[in-house]
Amino acid sequence: MKRKYLYIILFFAAFSLSASAIFVKLSDAPSTIIAGYRMLISTAVLLPFLLFNTTSRTALRQLSAKQWLLGILAGFFLAAHYALWFESLRFTSVASSTVLVTLQPLFAFIGGYFLFGEKITRQALFGGLLAISGSTLISWQDFQVSGAAFFGDILAFIAAGLITGYFFLGQGLRKQLPLIPYVLIGYGSSSVLLLTYSLLSGYSLIGYSANNWLWFACLALISTVFGQTIFNWLLKWLSTSTISMSIVGEPIGTCVLAYLILGQGVTLQQSIGILVILTGITIFLSKGREKQSSVTKFVSNKEQKAAD
C-alpha cells in the first residue's frame, strides 16, 4: 500500500482516538470500570471477525506459548495505560492530560533505536521535537494550576510510556500474526485485568446509568475499533515512532471536541501550540524514513503474507 494512503488512514485513526478523553470526562464511573468495559465491548465487537474467519482461527490455534505470553503482556500494558490515563482526567484538564499522554515519541524514539535499530533523519527528529514542544505549549498553563493538576499530569505522562511499550510489543507480534487474533488477545486480557482489579477495589460491575453505558460503547466503537485497532493494523507497515507521532496530533481533535461538547475554550496559547504540532508532524512525515527495523529484517515473506 502506498505510504500516502497509510498516512491518511493513520490520521483517521488519530482523530477517532482523540474523542477518548471527551467520553471519559462525560462518564462518572470509576476509571478502571470505564477502561474495563471499553476493552470488553471492543472484544465482543471484534470476536465475530475471529469466529467467522478461517485464517484467523487457524492462526490463533497455532500460537506458540511465547506469542501468547507476549500478547497477554501487551494487554497488561494496555490495561495499565488506560487505568492511569483515565484516572489522570479526574485531576487535570482534558487538554493537559491528552497532550501529556501523547508524548509517546519521547519513549518511541529511544526504544525504537535500542530495541529495533530504527533510525530517523535529523530533519524528522527536529519535526518530532517541534511537535512535542507544541504539545507542551498547549498544556503549560495547567502545570501551574494546583497540586492535584500536577498529579494528574504525572499519571498521564506514565501512561504515555506504557502505551509506547504496548506498541513496541505489537510491532514485533504484528509481523507474525494477523490483526484479529493479536488485538483480541490484548483487548481480552486487558478487560479481564481491569475488571478484576475493579472488583478487588470494591467497585460494582453493574448499576451504572444508561449514559455511562453509552460512553462505554462510544469508547469501544469509535476510539478503540476505529482508533486503537487501526493503529495495530498499521504496525505491519509503519513503526511505533511514526504511529506515536500521529498521536501527538490527538490534542488538536480533543481541543476542538472539548470546545464543541464540553464548552472548554481554546486559548491563544493553545491555538499556537496546535499550529506548531501540525508543522512538526508535517516535517516528520515528509522527512522521516526510518531504516528497516531488525524485526522486519528477520520476518519471512510467508509470515508477512499471513499477517494480513
N, C-alpha and C positions, 0 to 999 in steps of 0.2 A: 504494500500500500504506500502511495506517495506521502512524503513527510508532511506536506501542507494539509492533507486530509486528516492525518493523525493529530495535527495541532488544532484543527477545527473541532474534532471530537474531544480533544483534551480540554479545550476551553468550555465546551458544553458541559462536561463533567464538573469542571471547577465552578461554573455558575450554579449547577444543581446542588453542589455541596455547600455553596455559600448561604443557602437557606437554613442550614442546620442550626446555627445559633439562634435564629428567629424562632424556630419551632420549639427549641429548648426553653427559651425565655418565656414563651406563651404557656408552657406547661408548669403546673405547680407540684408535680410528682417528684419524689426523690431522684437524684441524679442517676444512681445505679439502676433504678427502675426504668427510667426513660431510656437509658442506654441498652438495658437488657431486652426490653420489648422492641426496641429498634432492630436489634440483631435477630431476635426471634421471628419477627414478622418478615424481615428480609429473607431469612432462611426458608420460611414457609412459601414465600412468593417464588423463590428460585428452585425449590425442590422438584416441581414438575419437570423442569428442564433436565434434571438428572434422571428421573423415573422413566421418561419417555425418549431418552436418547441413549442408544446402544453404546456409542463411543464413550460417553461419559460414565456409564455404568461399568463398562469394562475397565476403564482407567482407574476407577475407584477400587475395584476388586484387586487390581494388580499393584496397588500402592505398597511400597516397602514400609517396614517399621520406622525407618528413618524419615521417610516422607510424611507419615502420619504424625510423628513426633514434631517435625518442623511445622507442619500445618497447625497443630494444636498450639505450639509455641507462638505462631503468628496470631492465633485467636487470643492468646493471653495478652500480647502486646496491644492488640486492638481493644480488648476489654479495658485494660488499664488506661489507655489513651482516652477513650470516651468517658470513663468514670471521672478522671481528673479534669478533662476539659469541661464537661457539663457542670461539674462542681464549681469550676472557676467562674462560671456565669452567675453564680449566686453572690459573688463578691465584687465583681468588676463589670464594666460595661460590655455590651456585645462587640463593639468595635475593638476595644482593647484586647479582650480575650481571643477574638478571631485573629487579630493581627499577630499576637504572640504565638498562637498555635500554628500559624503558617510560617514561622521562622525555620521551617524544616530544612531549607537549603544549607543552613549553618552546619547541621548534622550530616546532610546528604553529601556535600562536597568532600568532607573529611572521610566519612565512612566509605563513600564510593571509591575514593583513591586507595585507601588501605585494604578494603575488602575485595574490590573487583578490578583494581588497576585502572579506573576511569580517570581520564584527564580532560580538562576543558581548556579552551583558549583563554588568553589573558583578557581579550575583549568580552568573552562570555562571563568570566569571573567578575569583571567590572560591572557588567549588566546585572548580575545576580546580587552583588553587594549594593548596587544602586537601588534595586527593587526592595531589598531588605531595609535600606535606610528610609525608603518611602513608608514602609510598614511601621517603622519606629516613629516616624513623624506623625502618623495618624494617631498613635496611641500615647504619645509622650505626655499629654496633659493628664492622663489617667494615673500615671505613675506617682503623681504628687497629690492625689485626692485624699487618700486615707490609708491606714494600715490594712484595712480589710481589702481595699482595691489592690494593694500591693501583693497580698496573699493570693488573691485570685490570679494576678499576673504570673506569679511563680508557678502555680498549678498549671496554667496554660503553657508556660514555657517547657515544663517537664513533659506535658502531653505531646508537644512538638517532637521531642526526642523519641518518645515511644512510637508514634505513628511512622517516623522515619525507619525505625527498626522493623516495623511491620512490612513496610515496602521493600526493605532490603531482603527480607526472607522471601517475599513474593517474587522479587527479581530473579532469584535462583530457582524457585519452585515452578514459576510460570513457564520456564524454558522446558520443563519436563512434564507438566500436567496441563490438561485442558482447563479452561476457565471455571466451569461449573463445579467440578469436584474440589478445586482449590478453594473457591470462595465459600462453599458450603461447609467445609471443614473448619475454616477460620470463623465464619459467622456463627455456625452452630456451637462450637466450643466457647466462643466469646459470650453467647447468650446464656449458656449453662453457667459459666463462671460468674457473670454479672447477677443473674437472678438468684444463684446460690448465695452469693455474698449479700444480696439484699435481704434474703430470709434470715441469714445469720446476724444481720444488723438490726433485725426486728421490724423490717418493713413488710407490709402485706403485699401480696401479688394481685389482689383483687380490690374492688371497691373504688376505683378511680372514675372520675366523671367522663361523660361522653366526649367532652372537649379534649381531655387528656388522651383518650384513645385516638382521636382524630390527629393529634400532633405526633403520637407514636407512629401512626400509619404514614403520615407525611414524611417523617424522618426516614422511614424504611423505604418507601416507594421513590421519593424524589431525591433525597440526599444520599441514600445508600445504593439502591438499584441503578439509578441514573447518574450517580456521582462516584461513590467508592468502587462499585463493581466495574465501571468503565475504566477507572484508573488501573484496576487489577488486570483487565483485558489488555490495556496498552503496555503493561510491563513486558509483554513479549517483544515489543519493538523499541520502546523508549526506556531510558534509565530512570532510576529513582530520583536523580538530580534534576532531570527535565520535568518529571511529574511534580516534584516539590516546587519547582519554580513556577509552574502554572498555578499551584495552590496559593502562592504568595499573592496572586490577584484576587483571591477569595474575599478579602476585606472590601473590595470595591462593590461586589454584589451585595455583601452583607450591609454595608453602609447605606446603600440605596434602598434595600428592603427594610432596614431598620427605620429609615425615614418614612417610607410609604405605609408600613404596617404598625410600627411602634411609636411613630411620631418623634423619634430621636433625630435632632437636627444634624446636618453635616456642616462642620465649621470650615472656615477658610483654610486653616491648617490641614484639616483632613483632605480637602479638595486638592491642595498642593501635593500632599502625600500620594493621592490617587494618581496624579499625573506622573509623579516620579516612579511609582510602581509600574505603570504602563510602559514608560520609557525603558526602564531596566529590563522588564520581561522581553520587550521587543529586541533589545540589544542581545540578550542572552540567547534567544531562539534563532536569531539571524546569524550570530557569530559563533555559537557553540556547537561543535560537532564532536561529541565525546568519542574517544577511542574505544574500540570494541573491548568490552569487559572480558576478564578471564573466564567468567562463567559462560558467556556466549561462545567463546572460542572452543570450549570443550563439549558443547552440546551438539549431538549428531544431527544430520539432516532429518533422520527419521523421527527424532524426538521433537524437533521444531515443527514438523508436519502434524504430529499428533496433538501439539498444544495449540489447538485452534481457538 
